[in-house]
Amino acid sequence: MRTWPVRTTGPATPPPPPRPAPPRARTLTEWRPEDPAFWERVGARIARRNLWLSVLTEHIGFSIWSMWSVLVLFLGPEYGIDPAGKFTLTAVPTAVGAALRLPYTAAVGRFGGRNWTVVSALLLLLPTAFVAVVLEPGVSYSTLLVAAAVAGVGGGNFASSMANINAFYPQRLKGRALGINAGGGNLGVPAVQLVGLLILATAGAAHPRLLPLIYLPLIALTAVVAALRMDNVPTTRETGHALREITRDRHTWVMSLLYLGTFGSFIGFGFAFGLVLQAQFHDQLDTPVKVACLTVLGPLLGSLARPFGGAWADRHGGARVTLATFAAMTAGTALILTASRLHLPALFLGAFAALFVLSGIGNGSTYRMIPALHRAKARDRALTGGADPAAAEAAAHRRATALIGLAGAIGAFGGVLVNVAFRQSFLTFHNGDAAYLAFLAFYVACSALTWIVYLRPSRHRLSGV
């Protein structure tokens, strides 16, 4: 029989098992947002992920910070606290949050944006659990002051979040990105007020503990998500040095004063608006539910307006938008004063809603001015002093980050001044007219300052701000 040679082989070698994907690094190995090719390839996707997670954590922080703007509406006669005492309870967390913004800004450069976001989120558990335990009729006023003070940790989250996101985006997109980040965070104010309204309308004013208990699991979930999905940007730890540098620059104090007028108004009105309505229109608004329904409106509109302020500043220039905003805030405050003196609730509410919107727009435009200001100064140094452009750009970024923290702290302190002004006005005159006159004069001064420093034709004027 005929045969044919056959080649034999052994059993097929099984393919190697797939290698597990390496764990995602917590710190990015490179980050070049100003490089268009890098930005299109990977930068935009990473920045968007960190932006939305930053919005989430900052949103919860704002809710905890402003929780006392709602809790004071639960404090009925059984707590024995007069309106002046309630204004103090809303001013204390504002002051503590303002003081914490500087160390929170420095913490981003020292520990990394992702790392500090996780830590700062977990710190929110302290004031939330504390107030859930102690808040009941018979609690001492000093204990309530301590609980309100601890809630100030939520105010620091804003500064660290903004400093972190400032590092992720290129210059041309900073206004929009910072506006979205801040606006989403600011929405934490109306969000906690809306939750408080739902509790008042369903469970009633006798159950204020439900408010912090709702937020406890949300805080834990936010910290876990931030730990799993956020990134650290490779940065230097020179924020402290940059803070010392910018204190010698007059623009630092100008920008801080302007932000005092915009964000200070937003957060101050957000904390005090419900108490103002209770004290000034108690005949028409005779229940906490009626007050809470209106309290939510202003901070909601102001938060939604902030990204538009940043986007318009990208397009038209931050100084121009800021000047227009302060001029409109002056007119709005004049309307509020008129409505207060004539006792016209509808006009009062409409003008206050407009003031919230304008403060939100001004928040976005003034924060957009900060990186633009330092980039313009870096450009001038490179052109006139022969400085290395890359080194000048890096120094500008460090100084802008430091100024974001400093201006944020001073701006938040404006919220304290707003509450103190209302407290003194109601104590002395039994209405808010003296406070409205003070606000009006301050907005006129801010309008003049914006024009003189950033828009008046001058050989010393910085272009592009």
C-alpha positions as CSV (number, residue, x, y, z in Angstrom):
1,M,0.0,0.0,0.0
2,R,1.2,3.4,-0.8
3,T,2.0,5.6,2.2
4,W,2.7,9.3,2.7
5,P,4.8,10.9,5.3
6,V,2.9,12.9,7.9
7,R,4.3,15.6,10.1
8,T,3.0,15.4,13.6
9,T,2.8,18.3,16.2
10,G,2.2,18.3,19.9
11,P,-0.9,19.7,21.4
12,A,-1.6,23.3,20.7
13,T,0.0,25.7,23.2
14,P,-2.7,27.5,25.0
15,P,-2.5,31.3,24.7
16,P,-1.1,33.1,27.7
17,P,-3.7,34.3,30.1
18,P,-4.5,38.0,29.6
19,R,-2.4,40.3,31.8
20,P,-4.4,42.2,34.3
21,A,-4.6,45.9,33.6
22,P,-2.2,47.9,35.8
23,P,-4.0,49.9,38.5
24,R,-4.6,53.5,37.5
25,A,-2.0,55.8,38.9
26,R,-3.3,58.3,41.5
27,T,-0.9,60.9,40.3
28,L,-0.6,61.7,36.5
29,T,2.9,61.3,35.2
30,E,2.5,64.3,32.8
31,W,0.1,67.1,32.5
32,R,0.3,69.7,29.6
33,P,-3.2,71.3,29.1
34,E,-1.8,74.1,27.0
35,D,-0.5,71.6,24.4
36,P,-3.3,71.2,21.9
37,A,-2.3,67.7,20.8
38,F,-2.1,66.5,24.4
39,W,-5.4,68.1,25.3
40,E,-7.2,66.5,22.4
41,R,-5.7,63.1,22.9
42,V,-6.1,62.6,26.7
43,G,-6.3,65.9,28.5
44,A,-9.9,66.9,27.9
45,R,-11.2,63.5,29.0
46,I,-9.2,63.5,32.3
47,A,-10.1,67.1,33.0
48,R,-13.8,66.5,32.5
49,R,-13.8,63.5,34.8
50,N,-12.1,65.4,37.6
51,L,-14.3,68.5,37.0
52,W,-17.5,66.7,37.5
53,L,-16.3,64.8,40.6
54,S,-15.0,68.1,42.0
55,V,-18.4,69.6,41.4
56,L,-20.0,66.7,43.4
57,T,-17.7,67.0,46.4
58,E,-17.8,70.8,46.5
59,H,-21.6,70.7,46.2
60,I,-21.9,68.5,49.3
61,G,-19.4,70.8,51.1
62,F,-21.5,73.9,50.4
63,S,-24.6,72.0,51.6
64,I,-23.0,71.3,55.0
65,W,-21.6,74.8,55.2
66,S,-24.9,76.4,54.6
67,M,-27.0,73.9,56.6
68,W,-27.5,76.4,59.3
69,S,-29.3,78.8,57.0
70,V,-32.1,76.1,57.1
71,L,-31.7,74.8,60.6
72,V,-32.4,78.2,62.1
73,L,-35.9,78.0,60.6
74,F,-36.5,74.9,62.8
75,L,-35.6,76.8,65.9
76,G,-39.0,77.7,67.3
77,P,-39.9,79.4,70.6
78,E,-39.0,76.2,72.5
79,Y,-35.3,76.9,71.7
80,G,-35.4,80.4,73.2
81,I,-33.3,82.1,70.5
82,D,-34.2,85.6,69.3
83,P,-33.5,86.9,65.7
84,A,-30.2,88.4,66.6
85,G,-29.0,85.1,68.0
86,K,-30.1,83.3,64.8
87,F,-28.1,85.7,62.7
88,T,-25.1,84.9,64.8
89,L,-25.6,81.2,64.2
90,T,-25.5,81.8,60.4
91,A,-22.5,84.1,60.7
92,V,-20.3,81.7,62.7
93,P,-19.9,78.9,60.0
94,T,-19.3,81.6,57.4
95,A,-16.4,83.0,59.4
96,V,-14.9,79.6,60.1
97,G,-15.2,78.6,56.4
98,A,-13.6,81.8,55.3
99,A,-10.6,81.2,57.7
100,L,-10.1,77.6,56.4
101,R,-9.9,78.6,52.8
102,L,-6.2,79.5,52.9
103,P,-5.0,76.3,54.5
104,Y,-7.3,74.3,52.2
105,T,-5.8,76.0,49.1
106,A,-2.2,75.2,50.3
107,A,-3.3,71.6,51.0
108,V,-3.9,70.9,47.3
109,G,-0.3,71.6,46.4
110,R,1.1,69.8,49.5
111,F,-1.0,66.6,49.4
112,G,-2.5,66.5,45.9
113,G,-5.9,67.5,44.6
114,R,-7.4,64.0,44.7
115,N,-6.0,63.2,48.1
116,W,-7.2,66.3,49.7
117,T,-10.6,66.1,48.1
118,V,-11.0,62.7,49.9
119,V,-9.8,64.0,53.2
120,S,-11.9,67.2,53.0
121,A,-15.0,65.1,52.1
122,L,-14.5,62.8,55.1
123,L,-14.1,65.9,57.4
124,L,-17.7,66.8,56.6
125,L,-18.9,63.8,58.6
126,L,-17.8,65.6,61.8
127,P,-20.2,68.6,61.8
128,T,-23.0,66.6,60.3
129,A,-22.9,63.8,62.9
130,F,-22.4,66.4,65.7
131,V,-25.5,68.4,64.9
132,A,-27.6,65.3,64.4
133,V,-26.8,64.3,68.0
134,V,-27.2,67.6,69.8
135,L,-30.0,69.4,68.0
136,E,-33.1,69.2,70.3
137,P,-35.1,71.6,72.5
138,G,-33.2,72.4,75.7
139,V,-29.7,72.3,74.1
140,S,-27.6,75.2,75.2
141,Y,-26.9,78.1,72.9
142,S,-23.1,77.6,73.3
143,T,-23.4,74.1,72.1
144,L,-25.3,75.3,69.0
145,L,-22.5,77.9,68.4
146,V,-19.9,75.1,68.5
147,A,-22.0,73.0,66.1
148,A,-22.3,75.9,63.7
149,A,-18.6,76.6,63.9
150,V,-17.6,73.0,63.1
151,A,-19.8,73.3,60.0
152,G,-17.4,75.8,58.7
153,V,-15.2,73.0,57.3
154,G,-17.6,72.8,54.4
155,G,-16.6,76.3,53.4
156,G,-13.0,75.4,52.9
157,N,-13.9,72.8,50.3
158,F,-14.6,75.6,47.7
159,A,-11.0,76.9,47.8
160,S,-9.3,73.6,47.5
161,S,-11.7,72.5,44.7
162,M,-11.1,75.7,42.7
163,A,-7.3,75.5,43.1
164,N,-7.4,71.9,41.9
165,I,-9.6,72.5,38.8
166,N,-7.5,75.6,37.9
167,A,-4.6,73.2,37.3
168,F,-6.6,70.9,35.0
169,Y,-7.7,73.4,32.3
170,P,-5.9,75.5,29.7
171,Q,-6.1,79.2,29.9
172,R,-8.7,79.6,27.2
173,L,-11.2,77.4,29.1
174,K,-10.5,78.4,32.7
175,G,-13.5,80.8,32.9
176,R,-16.0,78.2,31.8
177,A,-14.4,75.4,33.9
178,L,-14.1,77.5,37.0
179,G,-17.6,78.8,36.5
180,I,-19.1,75.3,36.2
181,N,-17.1,74.0,39.2
182,A,-18.1,76.9,41.4
183,G,-21.7,77.1,40.1
184,G,-22.2,73.4,40.8
185,G,-20.8,73.8,44.2
186,N,-22.9,76.9,44.9
187,L,-26.0,74.8,44.1
188,G,-25.3,73.0,47.4
189,V,-26.9,76.1,49.1
190,P,-30.4,75.8,47.5
191,A,-30.1,72.0,47.5
192,V,-29.9,71.8,51.3
193,Q,-32.6,74.5,51.6
194,L,-34.8,72.4,49.4
195,V,-34.3,69.3,51.5
196,G,-35.1,71.4,54.6
197,L,-38.3,72.6,52.9
198,L,-39.3,69.0,52.2
199,I,-38.7,68.1,55.8
200,L,-40.7,71.1,57.0
201,A,-43.6,70.3,54.7
202,T,-43.8,66.6,55.6
203,A,-42.3,65.7,59.0
204,G,-42.7,69.3,60.4
205,A,-40.5,71.7,62.3
206,A,-40.1,69.3,65.2
207,H,-37.7,67.1,63.3
208,P,-34.5,69.1,62.3
209,R,-32.3,66.1,62.9
210,L,-33.5,64.5,59.7
211,L,-31.6,67.1,57.6
212,P,-28.1,66.1,58.8
213,L,-29.0,62.4,58.8
214,I,-29.9,62.5,55.1
215,Y,-26.5,63.9,54.3
216,L,-24.3,61.4,56.2
217,P,-24.5,58.6,53.6
218,L,-24.1,61.1,50.8
219,I,-20.8,62.4,52.3
220,A,-19.5,58.8,52.7
221,L,-20.4,57.9,49.1
222,T,-18.8,61.1,47.7
223,A,-15.5,60.4,49.5
224,V,-15.4,56.8,48.1
225,V,-16.1,58.0,44.5
226,A,-13.5,60.7,44.7
227,A,-10.9,58.2,46.0
228,L,-11.6,55.8,43.1
229,R,-11.9,58.2,40.2
230,M,-10.0,61.4,40.8
231,D,-6.4,62.2,39.9
232,N,-3.5,64.2,41.4
233,V,-1.9,66.7,39.0
234,P,2.0,66.8,39.3
235,T,2.6,70.1,41.0
236,T,5.1,71.8,43.1
237,R,4.6,72.6,46.8
238,E,5.1,76.3,46.5
239,T,1.7,77.6,47.3
240,G,2.9,79.0,50.7
241,H,5.7,80.9,48.9
242,A,3.3,82.1,46.2
243,L,0.9,83.4,48.9
244,R,3.7,85.5,50.4
245,E,4.5,86.8,46.9
246,I,1.0,87.9,46.0
247,T,0.5,89.8,49.3
248,R,2.9,92.4,47.9
249,D,0.9,92.9,44.7
250,R,-1.8,95.6,44.8
251,H,-3.9,93.5,42.3
252,T,-4.3,90.9,45.0
253,W,-6.2,93.2,47.3
254,V,-8.2,94.7,44.5
255,M,-9.4,91.3,43.3
256,S,-10.1,90.2,46.9
257,L,-12.2,93.3,47.4
258,L,-14.2,92.7,44.2
259,Y,-14.8,89.1,45.2
260,L,-15.9,90.3,48.6
261,G,-18.6,92.2,46.8
262,T,-19.7,89.3,44.6
263,F,-19.3,86.1,46.5
264,G,-19.7,87.8,49.8
265,S,-23.1,89.0,48.7
266,F,-24.1,85.6,47.4
267,I,-23.1,83.5,50.4
268,G,-24.2,86.2,52.9
269,F,-27.6,86.6,51.3
270,G,-27.9,82.9,51.0
271,F,-27.4,82.4,54.7
272,A,-29.5,85.4,55.8
273,F,-32.4,85.6,53.3
274,G,-34.8,83.4,55.2
275,L,-34.2,85.2,58.5
276,V,-34.7,88.6,56.7
277,L,-38.0,87.5,55.3
278,Q,-39.1,86.2,58.7
279,A,-38.2,89.4,60.4
280,Q,-39.4,91.9,57.8
281,F,-42.5,90.3,56.4
282,H,-43.6,88.1,59.3
283,D,-47.3,89.0,58.8
284,Q,-47.4,87.6,55.2
285,L,-44.8,84.8,55.9
286,D,-46.0,83.4,59.2
287,T,-44.8,79.8,58.9
288,P,-41.4,78.3,58.3
289,V,-42.7,76.5,55.2
290,K,-43.7,79.7,53.5
291,V,-40.3,81.2,54.3
292,A,-38.4,78.1,53.1
293,C,-40.2,78.1,49.8
294,L,-38.9,81.6,49.0
295,T,-35.4,81.1,50.6
296,V,-34.5,78.4,48.0
297,L,-35.2,80.6,45.0
298,G,-32.4,83.2,45.4
299,P,-29.4,80.8,45.9
300,L,-30.7,78.6,43.1
301,L,-30.7,81.4,40.6
302,G,-27.4,82.7,41.7
303,S,-25.7,79.3,41.4
304,L,-27.1,78.7,38.0
305,A,-25.9,82.1,36.8
306,R,-22.3,81.7,37.9
307,P,-21.2,79.6,34.9
308,F,-22.6,82.2,32.5
309,G,-20.5,84.8,34.3
310,G,-17.4,82.8,33.6
311,A,-18.3,82.1,30.0
312,W,-19.1,85.8,29.3
313,A,-15.9,86.8,30.9
314,D,-14.0,84.4,28.5
315,R,-15.7,86.1,25.6
316,H,-15.9,89.8,26.6
317,G,-13.3,90.1,29.3
318,G,-13.7,89.6,33.1
319,A,-13.4,93.3,34.0
320,R,-16.1,94.5,31.6
321,V,-18.6,91.8,32.9
322,T,-17.7,92.6,36.5
323,L,-18.2,96.3,36.0
324,A,-21.6,95.8,34.4
325,T,-22.5,93.4,37.2
326,F,-21.7,95.9,40.0
327,A,-23.6,98.6,38.3
328,A,-26.7,96.4,38.0
329,M,-26.3,95.3,41.7
330,T,-26.3,98.9,42.7
331,A,-29.6,99.4,40.9
332,G,-31.0,96.2,42.4
333,T,-30.1,97.2,45.9
334,A,-31.8,100.6,45.4
335,L,-35.0,98.7,44.4
336,I,-34.7,96.5,47.5
337,L,-34.4,99.6,49.7
338,T,-37.4,101.2,48.1
339,A,-39.5,98.0,48.5
340,S,-38.5,97.7,52.1
341,R,-39.5,101.3,53.0
342,L,-42.8,101.0,51.1
343,H,-43.4,97.5,52.4
344,L,-43.9,96.0,48.9
345,P,-43.1,92.2,49.3
346,A,-43.4,91.4,45.6
347,L,-40.9,94.1,44.5
348,F,-38.7,93.1,47.4
349,L,-38.6,89.5,46.3
350,G,-38.1,90.3,42.7
351,A,-35.3,92.7,43.3
352,F,-33.6,90.3,45.7
353,A,-33.8,87.5,43.1
354,A,-32.2,89.8,40.6
355,L,-29.4,90.5,43.1
356,F,-28.8,86.8,43.6
357,V,-28.5,86.3,39.8
358,L,-26.1,89.3,39.5
359,S,-23.9,88.1,42.4
360,G,-23.7,84.7,40.7
361,I,-22.6,86.3,37.4
362,G,-20.1,88.5,39.2
363,N,-18.7,85.4,41.0
364,G,-17.9,83.8,37.7
365,S,-16.4,87.0,36.0
366,T,-14.2,88.0,39.0
367,Y,-12.7,84.5,39.3
368,R,-12.0,84.4,35.6
369,M,-10.1,87.7,36.1
370,I,-7.6,86.0,38.4
371,P,-5.8,83.6,36.0
372,A,-6.1,86.2,33.2
373,L,-4.5,88.8,35.4
374,H,-1.5,86.7,36.3
375,R,-1.0,85.5,32.8
376,A,-1.0,89.1,31.5
377,K,1.6,89.9,34.1
378,A,3.7,86.9,33.1
379,R,3.4,87.9,29.4
380,D,4.6,91.4,30.3
381,R,7.6,90.0,32.2
382,A,8.6,87.8,29.3
383,L,8.3,90.7,26.8
384,T,10.0,93.5,28.8
385,G,12.2,91.6,31.2
386,G,13.4,88.8,29.0
387,A,12.1,86.1,31.4
388,D,11.7,82.5,30.2
389,P,8.1,82.2,28.9
390,A,7.7,78.7,30.3
391,A,9.0,79.7,33.7
392,A,6.9,82.8,33.7
393,E,3.8,80.8,32.9
394,A,4.5,78.3,35.7
395,A,5.0,81.1,38.2
396,A,1.7,82.8,37.0
397,H,-0.2,79.5,37.6
398,R,1.2,79.2,41.1
399,R,0.3,82.8,41.9
400,A,-3.2,82.5,40.4
401,T,-3.8,79.4,42.5
402,A,-2.7,81.2,45.6
403,L,-4.9,84.2,44.8
404,I,-7.9,82.0,44.2
405,G,-7.5,80.8,47.8
406,L,-6.9,84.2,49.3
407,A,-9.7,85.9,47.4
408,G,-12.0,83.0,48.2
409,A,-11.2,83.5,51.9
410,I,-11.8,87.2,51.9
411,G,-14.9,86.8,49.7
412,A,-16.4,84.3,52.1
413,F,-15.7,86.7,55.0
414,G,-18.0,89.1,53.2
415,G,-20.8,86.7,54.1
416,V,-20.0,87.3,57.7
417,L,-20.2,91.1,57.2
418,V,-23.6,90.7,55.5
419,N,-25.0,88.8,58.4
420,V,-23.5,91.2,60.9
421,A,-24.9,94.1,59.0
422,F,-28.4,92.6,59.0
423,R,-28.1,91.7,62.7
424,Q,-27.2,95.2,63.7
425,S,-29.7,96.8,61.4
426,F,-32.6,94.8,62.8
427,L,-31.4,95.3,66.4
428,T,-31.2,99.0,66.0
429,F,-34.0,99.9,63.5
430,H,-36.1,96.7,63.4
431,N,-35.7,96.6,59.7
432,G,-32.9,96.0,57.2
433,D,-32.7,99.5,55.6
434,A,-29.4,100.5,57.1
435,A,-27.8,97.3,55.8
436,Y,-29.2,97.9,52.3
437,L,-27.7,101.4,52.3
438,A,-24.3,100.0,53.3
439,F,-24.5,97.4,50.5
440,L,-25.5,100.1,47.9
441,A,-22.5,102.3,48.9
442,F,-20.1,99.3,48.7
443,Y,-21.3,98.3,45.2
444,V,-20.8,101.9,44.0
445,A,-17.2,101.7,45.3
446,C,-16.6,98.3,43.6
447,S,-17.8,99.7,40.3
448,A,-15.5,102.6,40.5
449,L,-12.5,100.4,41.6
450,T,-13.1,98.0,38.6
451,W,-13.1,100.9,36.2
452,I,-10.1,102.7,37.6
453,V,-7.8,99.7,37.9
454,Y,-8.8,97.5,34.9
455,L,-10.7,99.5,32.3
456,R,-9.6,103.2,32.4
457,P,-7.2,103.9,29.5
458,S,-3.7,104.0,31.0
459,R,-0.2,103.0,30.1
460,H,-0.1,100.8,33.3
461,R,-3.3,98.9,32.4
462,L,-3.0,95.1,31.9
463,S,-4.6,94.0,28.7
464,G,-6.7,90.8,28.5
465,V,-8.0,91.0,32.1
